[in-house]
C-alpha cells in the first residue's frame, strides 16, 4: 500500500508558533489541491475538541483539520494529556480516557502508547497525499529526549523533513535555532531541512546578515520569515496567550467581561467570539480585584473542578462575585464553571481526588455527581428559558460540544437549555436570571444567541451594544495562507513535501 508523504513542524520552545504554522500550511496545501491532514502524536492541553464520533482530541488538531477542510478525526491526535495537577494528567489515548498518571508513571506508559502513535500516523498516510506533523514543546529537551514520542522519534519513524520554527518576538531567535539544532543527534540534524522565523516586526532586510550566518553555522537555510499577524483569529491552544489578556484594561463605555482565569482552565477559546465583538472589552481575571468594573463575570471550564473551586475560595472570588451580583452583574458558568455555580458537587468515587462532597457557590439550584464515565459528544440544543440574561434568546437553537465527567440534576423550574436528543437539560438559570450555567462549549460561537445574550446584558447594565459580524474561521484560514504565500519559500517547502508549487495558483 502506498503511503502519503510527510512534513514536520517542530519548535525551539512551546508557543513558538507550531500550531499556527501547521494550520496555515494545511490551508495552503489544500488550496493547491493536495489532500492534506494534520497530525500530532502527543498533545498536552486542557483545550480539547470532540469529533463527530465522540472522541477527544487536542483543539489545535481540530482547528488544523478545519484548515484542511476536513472533519476532525481521532487519528490526528492519538495521545492527549490533560493536566489535573502539577505532576498528574489524565491520559487520553485514541480519544478515550486511558489512565490518570503522575509524570513518572506516564514515562513508563509510553512504551505501550508508542504503538498507538505509529498506527494512527500510518492510517492517515494510507488515506491522504500529505500529513503535516506538529511537534510538541522542543525536540532538544535533553532530560526528556530519550523518551520523547512527539518530536524526533516521530520524524525518524516517518523520515519526515523537519521545519524548525523560532519566535523572534521573544528575542534570541538565532541562539534558539542554533542551540536546538546543536543538541540534536547527527541523524536528527539531517532531517532538519529549514528554519522559519515567526512573529517578526520590522524590516526583513535587517535580518539578512543573521539569515546568512545561521545557514553557515548549521547548513540549514531559513525558508521563511513570517511577520507578526495581528489578531489572526485562529484559536489559541496554550494558556500563555491568556497572560496578555490578563492585562487588558476595561474601557469606559464598553461592555466589560471578566473571565476568571482558573488554574486548570480549559477550552478558553469559548470566549474568542466575545473578544472579537467591537463593543466588548474582555480580560482574564487572576484575582477578585480584577472583577471590579465588570458587566459580566464568567466562570470557564476546568479540568479540576473541585481544586479550582477551592482556589476560588482561597483567593476570595466568591465574595467578590456575590458583591457584583448585588449590583446587578450577571454571572455565567460554562461546564466546570456551571458545576461550581450549583449547590453541591458530589464525588463518591474519587474521580477528582479523594472521594467527598464539596459545597458549590449556591447561585444555581443544581447538584453535580461525578462519575467515571465521561460525556464527550457534539450537541445541538434549544434555549427554553426567556428570562434575565436569556430574555430575548428563548427559542434560539445553539450548537456546540460537551466534555464532562459530571451528571448534573437541575430543578425543572430553572432549566435553561435542553438538548435535541430527548430534551435532556443542559443548563440552568436562577437568581432573577442573573446566574446562568450550561455544559455547552462553543455556545458563544452561535451568532444569533451571542447577539441576543450580549444585547440583554448591555440593556441590564445600561451600556451600548452593536452586534458585530465576526469573520468566519474559514476566511481567517485564507488570510493566514495569504500571509504565508508572501513570507515563506513555498517552492522549497512544497518540494520537501514531495509536491510542486504553482506560482499561478
Secondary structure, DSSP 8 states (H G I E B T S, - for coil): ----EEEEEEESSTTSSHHHHHHHHHHHHHHTT--EEEE-SEEE-S-EEE-TTS-EEEHHHHHHHHHTT----GGG-SEEEEEEETTEEEEEETTEEEEEEEHHHHHHHHHHHHHHHHHHHHHHHHH-SEEEEE--S-TT-TTTGGG--SSHHHHHHHT-EEEEEEEGGGS-HHHHHHHHHHHS-HHHHTTEEEEEEEEE-S-GGGGHHHHHHHHHHHS--EEEEEE--TT------STHHHHHHHT----TTSEEEEEE--TTEE-GGGGHHHHHSTTEEEEEESSGGGGTT-SEEEE-EES-HHHHHHHHHHHTHHHHHHHHHHTT-EEEEETHHHHHTSSEEEETT-TTSSSEEEE---SSSEEEEEEEEEEEEEEEEEE---SGGGTTTTT-EEEEEEEEEEEEEE-GGGEEEEETTT--EEEEEETTTTEEEES-BTGGG-HHHHHHHHHHHHHHHT----------HHHHHHHHHHHHHHHB-HHHHHHHTT----TT-
